Amino acid sequence: MAAKQMKVVTREEVAKHNKPGDLWVIIDTKVFDLSRFVNLHPGGAAVLYNADIAGQDATEAFYSLHRQEVLLKPNYARLQVGNIQDETPQIKLLAPGELSQVPYAEPGWLTKGYHSPYYTENHRAFQKAVRKFVDEVIVPDGQAREEDGKRASQSVVDAMAALGMHAMRMGPGKHLKGLKLMNGLVKPEEFDYFHEMIINQEIVRCAARGYGDGLMGGTVIGLPPILNFGSPEIKAKIVPEVLSGKKFICLAISEAFAGSDVMGLQTTATKTPDGKHWIVNGTKKWITNGTFADYFTTGCKTEDGFTVILIERGEGVETKPIKTAYSATAGTAYITFDNVKVPVENTLGQEGAGIFVMLSNFNHERWVMCTSSVRAQRTITEECFKWASQRKVFGKALTNQAVIRAKLAQMIARCETTQTWLEHITYQMNNMSYKEQAAKLAGPIGLLKMYCTQAGQDTARDAQMIFGGRGITRTGMGRLIEHYHRTIGFDALLGGAEDVLGDLGVRQAMRNMPANVRL
């Protein structure tokens, strides 16, 4: 279809179109004919016939009520009939992959003129490629699926698989060998935790919390036990299926009777008389991706203690969706295992040693949550900076109010401290063996996650105050604020409640407390 021909008109000509049946307005040098739209306007016709709007420049009025994305919707974009002569638009729309110029909207290492000891030129090229992919492929799907509650589109899952993105979200390791990552942008042996952090932080920019978890979040926590403890046969079958996006997996640990208390699980697995199979009975609750998972990495109580078993969806496995504060696209499930027969070969690690299987991935799981939490706060801070700059109260921008500047100052401080702490821990992960990480980083990561989620809740509250009534409205100017405020509680609970993790961090520190020190 040929592009619509736009007129070039003067402001004087636009001013003549200011009456019923003939109404034009200017929004940032673009001319819109609202003559037929008047009666469809959500705010009523009277607003558009206002003397300061009809035939006039309505840029400030528009941006005090609407997000920029409204003008990009086909139903509204078609109303544009021309452009103002000899004028260029003043409001910039970021191109896919482009960095924001809003203060503190990007972490320091991506801010022009700033430096970092952690990131190489390869990290920067990698970030640019990942952001472009996220902006073009993930963000549109994320916003749509967050609303309709359907699983992330298979086309998106396939596109990520083609770039090796599912594999990269497992972190550095042997599972990357032979893969072409981001079209060859980074070699498997050079991929590190900063590359993985970039992926996590770019994906969370889709600002759709349920979708973010639904986009194979279950794989990030459910597949590592297979990679680390599965038999060669199990790995040969399961890993390619999952990393290619053909099958889905989740981690089924939490129960109605046991959350952070992993050893209190009541799901049982007993062996058949011939010793060749497990018979699993019990329930699991709040399982991310459970509604559409093909495989369940499941914690069970066995004769020898806590054991982790891989269960394939089949006879005796039933999943039901749980309604939560965020979208059903996360696939949050209640799972029932009713006499499910599972080959003993599906045992992950040693019988009775399931706690070691789970502990092996807790650090990485919580670190992933920190990477996402930190970036989500930065997105909200950017939203607040934009709104406080364009919103007028008492004839001046919100930023003229000292109380608003104080809230922004606290939000900035939380963004910068959490990102800096995260980068410090990520650097340690890159330079420690797996055994060293397990011994030294469980406490610091637990403390970081506790601080991230507490900071996030403070930021959510401040942002809602800055946006006022718009901050509790699911559509319009404050929709990202409302969404963040509604879903921030997930961060404080998933992967271990923040209180439990804070205690873990202090207890680990106490174990290293010298006996010979005094005040």
C-alpha positions in Angstrom: 0.0 0.0 0.0 1.4 3.4 -1.0 2.3 5.8 1.8 -0.3 8.5 2.6 0.5 11.8 0.9 0.9 14.5 3.5 0.1 18.2 3.0 2.6 20.9 3.9 0.6 23.7 5.6 1.1 26.8 7.6 -0.1 27.5 11.2 -2.3 30.2 9.8 -4.1 27.7 7.6 -4.6 25.3 10.5 -6.1 28.1 12.6 -9.0 28.4 10.1 -10.1 24.8 10.9 -11.6 25.5 14.3 -15.3 24.8 14.2 -17.7 21.9 14.3 -17.3 19.6 11.3 -14.0 21.2 10.5 -11.4 20.7 13.3 -7.7 20.5 12.9 -5.0 20.5 15.6 -1.2 20.5 15.7 0.8 18.0 17.7 4.6 18.6 17.5 4.4 20.0 14.0 2.1 17.2 12.8 -1.4 18.3 11.6 -4.3 16.1 12.5 -7.9 16.3 11.1 -10.2 15.5 14.0 -13.4 16.5 12.2 -14.8 13.0 12.1 -13.1 11.9 15.3 -14.7 14.5 17.6 -17.6 12.4 18.7 -15.4 9.4 19.3 -13.0 11.3 21.6 -12.8 9.5 25.0 -12.8 12.9 26.8 -15.8 14.2 24.9 -16.2 16.7 22.1 -16.1 19.7 24.3 -12.4 19.2 25.1 -11.5 19.4 21.5 -13.6 22.5 20.8 -11.6 24.4 23.5 -10.3 27.7 22.1 -6.8 26.7 23.1 -7.0 23.5 21.1 -9.2 23.9 18.0 -7.1 25.0 15.1 -4.2 25.5 17.5 -1.0 23.8 18.7 -2.3 21.2 21.1 1.1 19.6 21.9 1.3 20.5 25.5 -2.4 19.6 26.1 -1.9 16.2 24.4 1.2 15.2 26.3 -0.4 16.2 29.6 -3.0 13.5 29.0 -1.6 10.9 26.6 1.5 8.8 26.0 3.4 9.2 22.8 2.5 5.7 21.7 -1.1 6.8 21.1 0.0 8.6 18.0 1.5 5.5 16.6 -1.7 3.4 16.7 -3.1 2.9 13.2 -6.5 4.4 14.2 -4.9 7.6 15.3 -2.0 7.8 12.9 -4.4 7.8 9.9 -5.9 11.1 11.2 -2.7 12.9 10.3 -3.1 15.0 7.1 0.0 17.1 7.0 3.0 18.8 8.5 3.7 22.4 9.4 5.8 24.2 6.8 9.5 24.7 7.6 9.3 23.1 11.1 10.8 19.9 12.4 9.4 17.8 15.2 10.9 18.5 18.6 9.8 15.4 20.4 12.1 12.4 19.7 10.8 8.8 19.4 13.6 6.3 20.1 14.4 3.9 17.2 14.6 0.2 18.1 17.9 -0.4 19.9 18.6 3.2 20.7 19.6 4.4 24.1 17.5 6.8 26.1 18.9 10.2 26.9 16.8 10.7 30.0 19.1 11.1 33.0 19.6 7.8 34.8 17.5 6.0 32.3 20.5 3.8 31.4 23.0 2.2 33.8 26.3 4.2 34.1 28.3 2.0 31.7 25.8 2.9 28.9 25.7 6.6 29.6 27.6 8.7 27.2 31.0 9.9 28.6 31.1 7.5 31.5 33.4 4.5 31.9 33.4 1.1 33.6 36.1 -1.5 34.3 33.7 -4.4 33.8 32.5 -4.1 30.2 34.4 -4.7 27.0 33.6 -3.5 23.5 32.1 -6.9 22.8 29.6 -6.3 25.7 28.6 -3.0 24.2 28.1 -4.5 20.7 26.2 -7.4 22.3 23.9 -5.0 24.3 23.1 -3.0 21.2 22.1 -6.1 19.3 20.1 -7.5 22.2 18.2 -4.3 22.7 17.3 -4.0 19.0 15.9 -7.5 19.1 14.0 -6.9 22.3 12.5 -3.7 21.0 11.4 -5.2 17.7 10.4 -8.7 18.7 9.8 -9.0 22.4 8.2 -5.7 23.5 5.2 -5.8 21.1 4.5 -9.4 22.0 5.0 -8.7 25.7 2.5 -5.9 25.8 -0.1 -7.9 23.9 0.3 -11.2 25.9 0.3 -9.4 29.2 -3.2 -8.2 28.3 -4.7 -11.4 26.8 -2.9 -13.8 29.2 -1.8 -16.2 26.5 1.5 -17.8 26.5 4.4 -16.0 24.9 4.1 -16.4 21.1 5.9 -19.3 19.7 7.4 -17.1 17.0 9.2 -15.1 19.7 10.4 -18.3 21.4 11.7 -19.6 18.1 13.4 -16.3 17.3 15.2 -16.3 20.6 16.2 -19.9 20.1 17.7 -19.1 16.7 20.0 -16.6 18.4 20.9 -19.0 21.2 19.2 -16.8 23.7 17.6 -19.6 25.7 21.0 -21.2 26.1 22.7 -18.0 27.1 20.1 -17.4 29.8 21.6 -20.5 31.6 24.8 -18.6 32.0 28.3 -19.5 30.8 29.1 -23.2 30.5 29.6 -26.3 28.4 26.0 -26.2 27.1 27.0 -23.3 24.9 29.7 -25.3 23.1 29.1 -25.3 19.3 26.3 -22.8 19.4 26.2 -19.6 17.3 25.3 -16.9 19.8 23.7 -13.7 18.5 24.6 -14.5 15.0 28.2 -15.1 16.0 28.6 -11.8 17.9 30.0 -13.5 20.9 32.0 -16.8 21.0 30.7 -19.5 23.4 34.0 -19.6 25.3 33.9 -15.8 25.7 30.4 -15.5 27.0 30.3 -14.4 30.6 27.8 -13.4 33.3 27.9 -9.8 32.1 26.6 -10.9 28.7 23.8 -12.9 30.5 23.0 -9.8 32.7 22.6 -7.8 29.6 20.0 -10.2 28.2 18.1 -10.3 31.5 18.1 -6.5 31.8 17.0 -5.9 28.2 14.2 -8.3 28.4 12.7 -6.8 31.5 12.4 -3.5 29.6 9.2 -4.9 28.0 7.6 -3.8 31.3 5.3 -6.8 31.4 6.0 -8.7 34.6 3.8 -11.7 33.9 5.1 -12.0 30.4 8.7 -11.7 31.6 8.2 -14.8 33.8 6.2 -16.5 31.1 9.0 -16.1 28.6 10.6 -19.4 29.6 11.3 -18.2 33.1 10.7 -21.7 34.2 13.5 -22.9 32.0 16.0 -20.6 33.8 15.3 -22.3 37.1 14.1 -25.7 35.9 16.7 -26.7 33.4 20.0 -26.2 35.4 19.4 -29.3 37.6 19.2 -31.3 34.3 22.4 -29.7 33.1 24.2 -30.3 36.3 22.8 -33.6 37.6 21.0 -35.3 34.8 22.3 -38.5 33.3 23.9 -38.3 29.8 20.7 -39.9 28.4 18.4 -37.4 30.1 20.5 -34.4 29.0 20.8 -35.7 25.4 17.0 -35.8 25.2 15.8 -32.9 27.3 18.3 -30.1 26.8 18.1 -29.8 23.0 14.2 -29.9 23.2 14.1 -27.1 25.7 16.9 -24.8 24.4 15.3 -25.0 20.9 12.0 -23.8 22.3 10.2 -27.0 21.2 9.4 -28.1 24.8 9.0 -26.2 28.1 10.2 -27.0 31.6 9.5 -25.6 35.0 10.8 -26.0 38.6 8.1 -27.6 40.8 9.3 -27.2 44.4 6.9 -24.9 46.3 3.8 -26.4 48.0 0.8 -25.0 49.9 2.6 -26.6 53.0 6.1 -25.5 52.2 7.6 -22.5 50.5 11.0 -21.3 51.7 11.0 -24.4 54.0 12.1 -26.8 51.2 12.7 -29.7 53.6 9.0 -29.5 54.7 7.7 -30.8 51.3 4.9 -33.4 51.4 4.9 -34.6 47.8 6.1 -38.2 48.0 7.9 -40.6 45.7 8.1 -44.3 46.5 9.7 -47.0 44.4 7.9 -49.9 42.8 8.7 -53.4 44.1 11.1 -54.0 41.1 12.9 -50.7 41.9 12.6 -49.4 38.3 10.1 -46.6 38.8 9.0 -43.9 41.2 5.3 -43.5 42.1 4.8 -39.8 42.8 1.9 -38.3 44.7 1.3 -34.8 45.9 0.7 -31.2 44.9 2.7 -28.2 44.0 1.6 -24.5 44.1 2.7 -21.2 42.5 4.7 -23.0 39.8 5.9 -20.5 37.1 5.2 -21.8 33.6 3.5 -24.9 35.1 0.3 -24.5 33.0 2.1 -25.1 29.7 5.2 -27.0 30.9 6.1 -30.4 29.3 8.6 -31.3 32.0 8.6 -30.7 35.8 11.8 -30.7 37.8 10.2 -31.8 41.0 11.1 -31.9 44.6 9.9 -35.0 46.4 10.1 -36.7 49.8 11.6 -40.2 49.5 12.7 -42.9 51.9 16.2 -41.5 51.9 15.1 -37.8 52.3 14.6 -35.0 49.8 15.1 -36.1 46.2 14.7 -34.2 42.9 13.0 -36.1 40.0 12.3 -35.1 36.4 8.6 -35.8 35.6 7.2 -35.6 32.1 3.6 -34.4 31.5 1.4 -37.5 31.1 -1.1 -39.7 32.9 -1.7 -38.6 36.4 -0.2 -35.1 35.9 -2.8 -32.3 36.1 -2.2 -28.5 36.0 -4.6 -25.7 36.8 -4.0 -22.0 36.5 -3.7 -19.8 39.6 -5.0 -16.3 39.4 -2.4 -13.9 40.6 -1.8 -10.1 40.6 -0.1 -10.4 37.2 -1.0 -11.8 33.8 -1.9 -15.5 33.2 0.9 -15.4 30.6 3.3 -16.4 33.4 1.5 -19.8 33.5 1.4 -19.9 37.3 0.0 -23.3 38.2 -1.3 -25.6 40.8 -0.1 -29.1 40.0 -1.4 -32.4 41.1 0.6 -35.7 40.8 -1.7 -38.7 41.2 0.2 -42.0 41.1 2.5 -40.7 38.4 4.9 -43.4 37.2 8.4 -42.1 36.6 11.5 -44.1 35.5 14.2 -44.2 38.3 16.7 -42.9 35.7 14.9 -39.6 35.9 16.4 -39.0 39.3 18.6 -35.9 39.3 21.6 -36.4 41.5 21.7 -38.9 44.3 18.6 -40.1 46.1 18.2 -38.1 49.3 20.6 -35.5 48.1 18.1 -33.2 46.5 19.0 -30.3 48.7 22.4 -30.1 47.0 20.7 -30.2 43.6 18.5 -27.2 44.6 21.3 -25.3 46.3 23.5 -25.6 43.2 21.1 -23.3 41.3 19.8 -21.0 44.1 22.7 -18.5 43.6 22.1 -18.2 39.9 18.3 -18.0 40.2 18.5 -15.2 42.8 21.2 -13.4 40.8 18.9 -13.5 37.8 16.1 -12.0 39.8 18.4 -9.2 41.0 19.4 -8.3 37.4 15.8 -8.0 36.5 14.7 -6.1 39.6 17.5 -3.5 39.2 16.5 -2.8 35.6 12.8 -2.6 36.3 13.4 0.1 38.9 15.4 2.1 36.3 12.5 1.9 33.9 10.1 3.3 36.5 12.6 6.1 37.4 12.7 7.1 33.7 8.9 7.2 33.5 8.9 9.5 36.6 11.5 11.8 35.1 9.5 12.2 31.9 6.2 12.8 33.7 7.6 15.2 36.3 9.2 17.2 33.5 6.0 17.5 31.3 3.3 17.5 33.9 2.2 21.1 34.8 0.8 22.0 38.2 0.2 25.5 39.5 1.6 26.7 36.1 4.9 25.0 36.5 6.4 21.5 35.9 6.3 19.0 38.7 10.0 19.2 39.0 9.7 22.6 40.5 8.3 21.0 43.6 11.0 20.1 46.1 9.1 17.1 47.3 9.1 15.6 43.8 12.8 16.2 43.4 13.4 14.5 46.8 11.5 11.4 45.6 13.5 11.4 42.3 16.7 11.7 44.3 15.8 8.6 46.3 14.8 6.6 43.2 18.1 7.5 41.5 20.1 6.5 44.6 18.4 3.1 44.7 19.0 2.5 41.0 22.7 3.4 41.2 23.4 1.5 44.4 21.7 -1.7 43.3 23.3 -1.7 39.9 26.8 -1.1 41.4 26.4 -3.9 43.9 25.1 -6.2 41.2 28.1 -5.5 39.0 30.5 -6.2 41.8 28.9 -9.6 42.5 28.8 -10.4 38.8 32.5 -9.6 38.5 33.1 -12.1 41.4 31.1 -14.7 39.6 33.2 -14.3 36.5 36.4 -14.8 38.5 35.4 -17.5 40.9 35.1 -21.2 40.4 31.7 -22.7 40.9 32.8 -24.1 44.2 34.0 -20.7 45.3 30.8 -19.1 44.3 28.8 -21.6 46.4 31.0 -20.9 49.4 31.3 -17.1 49.2 28.4 -15.6 47.3 25.2 -17.2 48.7 25.1 -14.6 51.5 25.9 -11.5 49.4 23.5 -12.5 46.7 20.8 -13.1 49.3 21.4 -9.7 50.8 21.4 -8.1 47.4 18.1 -9.6 46.5 16.6 -8.5 49.8 17.8 -4.9 49.2 16.7 -4.9 45.5 13.1 -6.0 46.4 12.9 -3.6 49.3 14.2 -0.7 47.1 11.7 -1.7 44.4 8.8 -1.4 46.8 10.0 2.0 47.9 10.3 3.1 44.3 6.9 1.8 43.4 5.3 3.8 46.2 7.2 7.0 45.3 6.3 6.6 41.6 2.7 6.2 42.4 2.8 9.4 44.5 4.4 11.3 41.6 1.8 10.1 39.1 -1.1 10.6 41.5 -4.4 9.1 40.2 -2.7 8.0 37.0 -0.5 5.8 39.0 -3.4 3.5 39.9 -4.9 3.4 36.4 -4.2 0.4 34.2 -4.2 2.4 31.0 -2.9 5.8 29.9 0.0 7.8 31.2 0.6 5.9 34.4 0.0 2.3 33.2 3.6 1.2 33.7 3.5 2.6 37.2 0.3 0.9 38.1 1.6 -2.4 36.7 4.9 -2.1 38.6 3.2 -1.2 41.9 0.8 -4.2 41.4 3.5 -6.7 40.7 6.5 -5.7 42.7 5.5 -8.0 45.5 6.5 -11.0 43.3 10.1 -10.0 43.5 10.1 -10.0 47.3 8.8 -13.6 47.4 10.0 -15.6 44.4 13.3 -17.3 44.8 13.1 -17.0 48.6 11.3 -14.4 50.7 13.4 -11.3 51.2 13.4 -11.8 55.0 14.7 -15.3 54.7 17.4 -14.2 52.3 18.5 -11.3 54.5 18.8 -13.7 57.4 20.8 -16.1 55.2 23.2 -13.3 54.4 23.8 -12.4 58.0 24.2 -16.1 59.1 26.8 -16.7 56.4 28.7 -13.6 57.5 28.6 -14.7 61.2 30.3 -18.0 60.2 33.2 -15.9 59.1 33.3 -13.7 62.1 36.7 -13.9 63.8 36.7 -15.1 67.3 39.5 -12.8 68.4 37.9 -9.4 67.8 36.4 -7.0 70.3 35.3 -3.4 70.4 
